[in-house]
Amino acid sequence: MAANDTSHVNSALSELDLNDGTTIKLARPGPTGCWLPCAEVVRSGIPAKTPAAVFRAYNPTERKIKVPLYISGISMSALVTALRSLSAHFAVDIRDDEVGTWKFTAANGNERLIKVAWDGEGTIDEWIFGRITGYSRLKVILPFIALDPTFWIDSEEVDAGAFNGTAAVNVAVANSGDRHGYLHEVTYTGMVHHPKVTDADGREFEIEADMCYSLDYDGGENEPTVGDTIKGLTTEESGVLRAYTLTGGTWVGNDAAGVLYLVNSAGTLTYQEDEVLQNMTESEVCGAADGTAVDNEDVLKLELDPTGTIQVTYTRTGGAATSWWGYRSADSQLVFAKYGTCNLIFTGGKAGDDATIGVKHYPRYSAAG
């Protein structure tokens, strides 16, 4: 971003340029409140829609930011149109009591990216009204509350490691900032069951999920439902169906063929070749084509957002991304990447877990400077 570039991304992920050089220009003296020292005091309240997990241990006071803008148009009508667009952008956050991200680059190149909420009402300091068809301008002050008086640099820092069964594995994470950051992405590639990461303060993020087994099937008669327990008529081996593909035939024609993706907490899953497979209502589903269920190497990608949302995706080897069938445990918390270097502790759920670990975070800094 160039000097004096400023924009705002609302909760709908729409970005508005607040210094486009035509209808919206940054007014002097520029933004205030974004360069103040960080106050290390605990505040009494947390703004709406801000999850307590973000402030569970590090709980600084909020700061107020004012962003002065000139809104102009070649006519009164154009000015009103520009104001309407500005209002519509911020109305999303105001209506839903949500937070957005304000971005600003100072003359010396320092960049701020700060989570902000709308603070009360905007004000108009001065105005110039021309004729109906003449140049018109207003000076508008945008009022924000910085929910966390730090900023982060839009440059990822990446660290890596690997699981070692159920043994605890330390992954050193280097945060070049002077404030705690948060992991925003964790990726597990390979074999791991119920992965858990614990930070230096004891916060844990856990996904309760099992790796899947793939089993070729044929002679499919009754289309199964995800969540069904698929049981072998002879061996009584069973696994829970998490997904399936149809690569040939039809269920109506009783000759469906493809792959079943199953999970089994025992850690093994072996059927007899051509064994009849049933669901728990004992309806015949299909046959096990070769009886061998293959333990897949998978990619589990966790995208953590400190504003409270989490996206978890799972990709089978050679397959498309799908929803992961695990879930975040009730006690999971956002994990800190403490400033300086700290160890994150990763543990798998079963012997043989050896997935590689990828960790990403943005360094965070105090607002001084």
C-alpha positions in Angstrom: 0.0 0.0 0.0 1.2 3.5 -0.8 1.4 6.4 1.7 -2.0 7.6 2.9 -3.8 4.6 1.4 -6.7 3.7 3.6 -9.6 1.3 3.3 -12.1 -0.6 5.3 -13.3 -4.3 5.0 -16.7 -4.8 6.5 -18.0 -8.1 8.0 -19.4 -9.1 4.6 -15.8 -9.0 3.3 -16.5 -6.0 1.1 -13.6 -3.6 0.9 -14.1 0.2 0.4 -11.3 2.4 -0.7 -11.4 5.5 1.6 -8.9 7.5 -0.4 -9.7 6.9 -4.0 -8.7 10.4 -5.1 -12.0 11.3 -6.6 -15.2 10.9 -4.6 -13.4 10.0 -1.3 -10.2 11.6 -0.1 -8.4 11.4 3.2 -8.7 14.8 4.9 -6.1 16.5 7.1 -4.8 16.0 9.7 -5.4 12.4 8.9 -6.5 9.5 11.2 -6.1 10.0 14.9 -5.9 7.4 17.6 -4.0 4.7 15.7 -0.5 5.6 16.9 -1.1 5.7 20.7 0.8 3.4 23.1 -0.9 0.2 24.1 -2.6 0.5 27.5 -2.0 -2.7 29.5 -5.2 -2.6 31.6 -8.1 -4.9 31.8 -11.3 -3.4 30.6 -14.7 -4.0 32.1 -16.6 -4.9 29.0 -16.1 -6.5 25.6 -17.7 -5.0 22.6 -20.6 -6.9 21.1 -19.8 -9.8 18.7 -16.3 -10.0 20.0 -15.7 -13.5 21.4 -14.3 -13.8 24.9 -11.7 -16.3 23.7 -9.9 -13.4 22.0 -9.4 -11.7 25.3 -9.1 -14.7 27.6 -5.8 -13.7 29.0 -4.5 -10.7 27.1 -7.2 -8.1 27.6 -6.1 -4.5 26.8 -8.4 -1.5 26.8 -10.0 -0.3 23.6 -8.9 2.9 21.7 -11.0 5.3 19.7 -10.0 6.1 16.1 -11.2 9.0 14.0 -10.8 9.0 10.2 -11.6 12.3 8.5 -12.7 12.1 4.9 -13.8 14.5 2.2 -16.7 13.2 0.2 -17.3 15.1 -3.0 -19.3 15.1 -6.2 -19.6 17.1 -9.4 -23.2 17.8 -8.3 -25.4 17.6 -5.3 -26.8 14.4 -6.8 -23.4 12.9 -7.2 -22.5 13.9 -3.6 -25.6 12.2 -2.2 -24.8 9.0 -4.3 -21.3 8.9 -2.8 -22.7 9.3 0.7 -25.2 6.6 0.1 -22.4 4.2 -1.0 -20.4 5.1 2.1 -23.4 4.5 4.4 -24.3 1.2 2.7 -20.8 -0.1 3.3 -20.8 0.6 7.1 -24.5 -0.3 7.5 -23.7 -4.0 7.3 -21.6 -3.8 10.5 -23.9 -1.4 12.2 -27.0 -3.5 11.5 -25.5 -6.8 12.6 -23.3 -5.3 15.4 -20.2 -6.8 13.7 -16.6 -5.8 13.3 -14.5 -4.9 10.3 -10.9 -4.3 9.5 -9.5 -0.8 9.0 -6.3 -0.4 7.0 -4.0 2.6 6.8 -0.5 3.3 5.5 1.3 6.3 7.0 3.7 8.7 5.1 6.7 6.7 6.5 5.3 3.5 5.1 4.1 2.1 8.5 1.0 0.0 7.9 -1.9 -0.6 10.4 -4.5 -3.4 10.1 -6.9 -3.1 13.1 -10.1 -4.8 14.0 -12.7 -2.0 14.5 -16.3 -1.5 15.4 -18.5 1.5 14.5 -18.6 3.9 17.4 -21.8 5.9 17.6 -22.6 8.4 14.8 -20.3 9.9 12.2 -20.0 13.7 12.2 -19.9 16.4 9.5 -17.4 19.1 10.2 -17.6 21.4 7.2 -19.5 21.5 3.9 -19.4 23.2 0.5 -22.6 23.2 -1.5 -22.6 24.4 -5.0 -25.5 24.7 -7.3 -27.6 21.7 -8.2 -25.1 21.0 -11.0 -22.0 22.4 -9.3 -19.2 20.9 -7.2 -20.2 19.9 -3.7 -18.2 18.5 -0.7 -18.6 17.4 2.8 -16.0 16.5 5.5 -17.1 13.4 7.3 -15.5 11.9 10.5 -15.7 8.1 10.7 -15.7 7.0 14.3 -14.2 3.6 15.2 -13.5 1.7 18.4 -10.3 -0.4 18.1 -11.3 -3.6 19.8 -7.7 -4.6 20.4 -5.2 -1.7 20.4 -2.6 -3.6 18.4 -2.1 -4.1 14.8 -0.7 -6.9 12.7 1.6 -7.0 9.7 0.1 -8.6 6.6 3.0 -11.0 6.2 2.6 -14.6 7.3 5.2 -16.3 9.5 5.4 -20.1 9.0 6.7 -22.9 11.2 6.6 -26.7 10.8 6.9 -30.0 12.5 5.5 -33.6 12.5 3.5 -35.8 14.8 5.1 -38.8 16.6 2.2 -41.0 17.5 0.8 -40.1 20.9 4.0 -38.6 22.1 4.1 -34.8 22.7 6.0 -33.0 20.0 7.3 -29.4 20.4 7.1 -27.1 17.4 9.0 -23.9 17.9 7.1 -20.8 16.7 8.8 -17.5 16.2 6.6 -14.3 16.4 8.6 -11.3 15.4 6.1 -8.9 17.0 5.9 -7.5 20.5 2.4 -8.8 21.3 0.9 -12.3 21.3 -0.4 -13.4 17.9 -3.0 -16.1 17.1 -2.6 -19.1 14.9 -4.8 -18.4 11.9 -4.0 -21.6 10.0 -2.9 -25.1 11.0 -2.5 -27.8 8.4 -2.0 -31.5 9.1 -0.9 -33.6 6.1 -0.8 -37.3 6.5 -1.9 -39.7 9.2 -3.3 -38.2 12.4 -6.3 -39.0 14.7 -7.8 -36.5 17.1 -5.0 -33.9 16.7 -4.5 -31.5 19.5 -2.3 -28.4 19.9 -1.5 -26.8 23.3 0.2 -23.4 23.7 2.5 -22.3 26.5 -0.4 -21.0 28.6 -2.3 -24.2 28.4 -4.9 -23.2 25.8 -5.9 -26.2 23.6 -7.3 -26.5 20.2 -8.6 -30.0 19.5 -10.4 -31.5 16.5 -12.2 -34.8 17.4 -11.9 -36.6 14.2 -10.9 -40.0 12.9 -9.0 -40.7 9.7 -11.0 -42.5 7.0 -10.6 -45.8 5.3 -11.5 -46.2 1.7 -13.2 -49.4 0.5 -14.0 -50.3 -3.1 -17.6 -51.6 -3.5 -19.7 -53.0 -6.2 -23.2 -54.5 -6.7 -24.7 -51.6 -4.9 -28.5 -52.1 -4.3 -29.6 -49.6 -1.7 -28.0 -46.2 -1.6 -26.5 -45.5 1.9 -26.8 -42.4 4.0 -23.7 -40.6 5.4 -23.6 -41.5 9.1 -24.8 -45.1 8.5 -22.8 -47.9 10.2 -21.8 -50.3 7.4 -21.4 -53.8 8.8 -20.0 -56.9 7.1 -22.5 -59.8 7.0 -19.8 -62.4 7.7 -16.9 -60.7 9.5 -19.2 -58.2 11.4 -16.5 -55.6 10.8 -18.1 -52.2 10.9 -17.3 -48.6 10.1 -19.3 -45.3 10.0 -19.9 -44.0 6.5 -18.5 -40.4 6.1 -18.7 -40.2 2.3 -18.9 -42.3 -0.8 -18.5 -42.0 -4.5 -20.4 -43.5 -7.5 -18.0 -44.3 -10.3 -20.1 -46.8 -12.2 -23.5 -48.4 -12.5 -26.6 -47.2 -10.6 -28.3 -47.9 -7.3 -31.6 -48.5 -9.2 -29.9 -51.0 -11.4 -28.4 -52.8 -8.4 -24.9 -52.5 -9.9 -23.6 -49.3 -8.3 -19.8 -49.2 -7.8 -17.4 -46.8 -6.3 -15.6 -46.1 -3.0 -16.9 -46.0 0.6 -15.1 -43.8 3.1 -15.4 -45.2 6.6 -14.1 -44.5 10.0 -13.4 -47.1 12.7 -12.2 -46.3 16.2 -10.4 -49.7 16.4 -7.8 -48.5 13.9 -8.2 -51.4 11.5 -11.0 -52.3 9.0 -10.9 -55.5 7.0 -13.7 -57.2 5.2 -13.8 -60.4 3.2 -13.6 -60.1 -0.6 -17.1 -59.7 -2.0 -18.6 -59.8 1.5 -22.1 -58.4 1.7 -22.3 -55.1 3.4 -25.4 -54.0 5.3 -26.5 -50.9 7.2 -27.8 -51.2 10.8 -31.4 -51.9 9.6 -29.8 -55.0 7.9 -30.7 -53.6 4.5 -28.2 -55.0 2.0 -26.2 -52.0 0.7 -23.4 -53.4 -1.5 -20.5 -55.8 -1.7 -16.9 -55.3 -0.6 -15.1 -55.5 -4.0 -11.8 -56.7 -2.6 -12.2 -56.6 1.2 -9.2 -54.4 1.8 -9.9 -51.0 3.4 -7.0 -48.6 2.8 -6.1 -46.1 5.5 -5.9 -42.8 3.6 -3.4 -40.1 4.0 -5.5 -36.9 4.4 -5.0 -33.2 4.6 -6.9 -31.5 7.5 -6.7 -27.7 7.2 -7.9 -25.5 10.0 -8.5 -21.8 9.3 -9.0 -20.0 12.6 -10.4 -16.5 12.7 -9.9 -14.5 16.0 -13.3 -12.8 15.3 -15.0 -16.1 16.3 -15.5 -18.2 13.1 -13.6 -21.3 12.2 -13.5 -23.1 8.9 -12.3 -26.7 8.8 -11.7 -28.5 5.5 -10.6 -32.0 4.7 -9.1 -33.2 1.4 -8.7 -36.8 0.5 -5.7 -37.9 -1.4 -6.6 -37.5 -5.1 -10.0 -36.1 -4.2 -11.7 -32.8 -3.9 -12.0 -30.8 -0.7 -15.0 -31.7 1.4 -16.4 -30.8 4.8 -14.4 -32.5 7.6 -16.6 -34.8 9.8 -14.8 -34.0 13.0 -15.7 -31.2 15.2 -14.0 -28.7 17.5 -14.3 -29.8 21.1 -16.3 -27.6 23.5 -13.2 -26.7 25.5 -11.1 -25.6 22.5 -9.7 -22.1 22.6 -7.8 -19.9 20.2 -4.1 -20.7 20.5 -1.5 -18.0 21.1 1.7 -17.6 19.1 3.5 -15.7 21.9 5.8 -12.9 20.9 9.4 -14.1 20.7 9.9 -17.8 20.4 7.6 -20.3 22.1 6.8 -24.0 21.8 3.5 -25.3 20.8 2.8 -28.9 21.8 1.2 -31.2 19.3 -0.2 -34.7 20.1 -1.8 -37.3 18.0 -4.4 -39.8 19.1 -2.9 -43.1 18.0 0.4 -44.8 17.5 1.7 -44.4 14.0 0.3 -40.8 13.6 3.1 -39.1 11.6 1.4 -36.2 9.8 3.4 -33.2 9.0 2.4 -30.0 10.8 2.2 -26.5 9.3 1.5 -23.4 11.4 0.8 -19.9 10.2 0.3 -16.6 12.1 0.6 -12.9 11.6 3.0 -11.0 14.0 1.2 -8.5 16.2 2.6 -5.2 17.5 1.7 -2.6 20.0 0.3 0.6 18.5 3.2 2.8 19.6 5.3 4.3 16.9 
